[in-house]
Amino acid sequence: MAGGLSGSAGDGDIRIWSATGHGGQGMYITLGSSAGTALLEVPVQDVKTFLENTEASVPRGAESGHIDWDIELANLRAES
């Protein structure tokens, strides 16, 4: 999502880009699936705040250290 703050970002079913013409105040997010596509317009400041709070809790690149892989694997096996 951070890449969408400075240009377009995303791959596949999720894409993010700046909402030009809104004075740099907004950005678009598209969410797609076989059922359809949703286009969301969100305030840039809300996205920045979300990213800052998220990265304060789990620094970028350290995500895997916050996952208990044994529990996640057990959950996946229980669902099958």
VENQUIRA-V365203 format. One record per residue. N is the residue number from 1. PSI is psi in radians with two decimals (999 if undefined). OMEGA is omega in whole degrees, -180 to 180 (NA if undefined). Layout:
n = [N	N]
psi = [PSI	PSI]
omega = [OMEGA	OMEGA]
//
This chain:
n = [1	2	3	4	5	6	7	8	9	10	11	12	13	14	15	16	17	18	19	20	21	22	23	24	25	26	27	28	29	30	31	32	33	34	35	36	37	38	39	40	41	42	43	44	45	46	47	48	49	50	51	52	53	54	55	56	57	58	59	60	61	62	63	64	65	66	67	68	69	70	71	72	73	74	75	76	77	78	79	80]
psi = [-0.58	-0.60	-0.48	-0.22	-0.46	-0.03	-2.84	2.59	2.90	2.89	2.40	-2.09	-0.14	2.19	2.55	2.42	2.84	2.47	1.48	2.58	-0.03	0.37	0.47	0.22	-0.29	2.88	2.72	2.54	2.21	2.39	2.08	2.67	3.13	-0.33	-0.28	-2.98	2.45	2.38	2.12	2.45	2.18	2.63	2.34	-0.71	-0.63	-0.70	-0.75	-0.79	-0.77	-0.82	-0.71	-0.79	-0.71	-0.82	-0.42	-0.60	-0.76	1.76	2.53	2.28	-0.17	0.21	-0.75	-0.41	-0.16	0.20	2.27	1.71	-0.55	-0.75	-0.76	-0.74	-0.73	-0.70	-0.74	-0.72	-0.63	-0.51	-0.37	999]
omega = [-178	179	179	178	-177	-179	178	-179	177	-177	177	-172	-179	179	-177	176	-179	177	-179	-178	178	177	-180	-177	-176	174	180	173	173	177	-177	174	178	180	-179	-178	175	176	-180	171	-176	177	-180	-177	177	179	178	180	178	-179	178	179	179	-178	175	179	-179	-179	179	-179	-179	-176	-175	178	-178	-179	174	-173	179	178	-180	178	178	178	178	179	-179	-179	-177	NA]
//
